[in-house]
C-alpha cells in the first residue's frame, strides 16, 4: 500500500491510499482518480514529506506502524470520501468527540442531505446492475430487455456511446454502493 498526497486543478488537497504506484498510474489513466471535494479528474500528485523511520526504532514500533497503516488502508475509500479540514485544533479537548457532534458519515449541509436523499431514493427504486449498466441500458432501449429503472457503472466511452445512440442516461452525483455477497 502507498499513500499519496493529491491536489486537483481547483486547489483542493487530499490524501488517498493505493495498492501500488502502478495501481495509481492505471487508475489515473482511466480517469478513476477524482477529487474528493469537487469530483474533477484533473488530479495530480502533490509534494509530500517522505516517511523515514530511524534505525533506532524497535521492531515493535515498526509493527505497530504497519498495523495502523493496514487499518487506515482498510478504512480509506479512494475517491468518494471527503478528507477533514486541514485546520488543526488548538487543544486536545477540541479533538474529543462530543455526543452532539455528527458522525463523519452523516450529512451535515443541505447539499449533503439532498444527495443522501437522492441516493436513498435511487437505490430503493432501481436495480443495481453493476458494470453491465451499458449493456442493460442498450438492451432496454432496443426492446431486448424489459424496461425498468436501473443504476450501475459505465466507463466514460460507454456512457458517451449510449448518449450518441439516443439511450436516455443520466450520470449520478455519487458512486453506487457496492453489493457484497
N, C-alpha and C positions, 0 to 999 in steps of 0.2 A: 504494500500500500504506500502511496505517496500523496502528500498534501501540497496543493499549490495555492498561493495567493493569486486571485484573479481580479481583473479590472475590466469593466465594459466601456464602450465608447461614450457612455453618458457619465462616466467617472465613478460609478458605484464599485465598491471594493467588497470582496467576499472570499472565503476560503472554501475549498472542496477537496475531497479525497478521491483518488483514482487507483485502480488496480495496479497500474504501472505507467511509466512515461509514455510508452507506446499506446496504451489504452487511452490516455488523454488525447494523443495525436489523432487516433482513429475517431474518437467521439467528436473532436473539434472539426475534423474534415467532413463529417456527416452533419454538421450543424446542430449537434445534440448537447453542446455546452452552451448554456444560456445564463444570462444574468438573473440572479435570484430576486432582484428588485424590480427590474423593468422588462425582463424577458428577451432582451435583444441577444442575438447570436454573435454580435461583434464583441467577442471577449478575448482578451489576451492575458498571458501570464504577467503578473506584477512582480516587481523586485521584492524579494523576501530574504530575511536573515536565515542563514543555514542553522540547523540544529546540530551542534557539535557536542559530543559527550567527552568529558575529560577522562583520561585513563585512570584517574583515582576513584572513579565511581565504582561502587561494588556491583557484583553480578546481580544482587537482589534489587538494587535500584534500577538497573537496566531492564530486568524482567518486569518490574512494576511499570516502567515507562512503556514497554511493549504491550502490556495488558491494557493500559489506558488508551494507547493508540488503537488497539483492536476494538475496544469498546466504543470509542469515538467513531471509528470507521463503520461499525455495525449500526450505529445510531444516525450517521450522516446520510442525508439524502441529497445527492448531487442534483443540482438544477432547481428543485422545486421548493426548498425551504429557505425563507429569508434568514440572513445572518443578523444577530442582535447588533445594536448600535455599537460603534467603536468607542463611545464615551465610557470612561472608567469611573465607577462610583468612588467617592472620596473616603468612605469608611466601610468596614465590614458590616455594620448594621444596615447599610443601604443594600447590601447584596443578599441579606437574609430574605427568604420568600415570606410574604405575608399571606394570610388566609384570604384577603380580599383581592390580591393581585391575580390577574388572569393567567392561566397556563399558556405557555408559548404556542401551543397548537390551537388555542381558541382565538377566533376572530375578535379584533378589538376596534377596528374602524368600520364605518358604514360600508365602505367598499369591500372590505374583507367579509363582512356579514352577508352582503349581497352575493359575492362569489360563492360563499359557503352554501347559501340557499339555492343558487343556481346549480351547483354541483350536486346537492342532495336531490333536487328535482330531476336532473338529467339521469342520475344513477338509479333513482326509484322508478322512472317511467320509460327507460330504454334498456336495450340489451347490450351488454359489453361483448364485442366480437374480437377484441384484441387487434393483432396485426393483420387480420384478414378483413379489416374495415373496407379497404378499397375494393376488394373482390365482392364483398357482400353488397356494398352500395351500388356497384355496377350491375350486379345480378338483379337487384330490386328494380333499378332503373329500366333494365331491358325486359323485365317481366319474368325472368327466370327464377326468381325467389319471391316469396310473399312479402308484401310491403309491411314494414314495422319500424318502430323507432329504434335506431342503433347508435352506439358510440364506440369508438375504438381508436386505433393509432394507424397513421399512414405516413409514409415518407413524403417529403416535400414534393418530389417529382410526381408521385402517385396522386397527391391531392390536386396539383396543377392539372394533371391529365383528366381527372374526374371533372373539374370545373370546365376545361376545354370541351369535354364531351357532353356538357349540359347536365351533369348529375348534380342535384342540389345538395351541397355540403357546406358546413359552417365550422370553422375552427373553434375549439373550446378554449376559454382563457385559463384552463387548468389541465394538469395531467390526470388521466383517469386512474383510479385506484387499481392496483394490480389484484387480480383474483388469485388467491393462493389455494392449492389443493391440500 
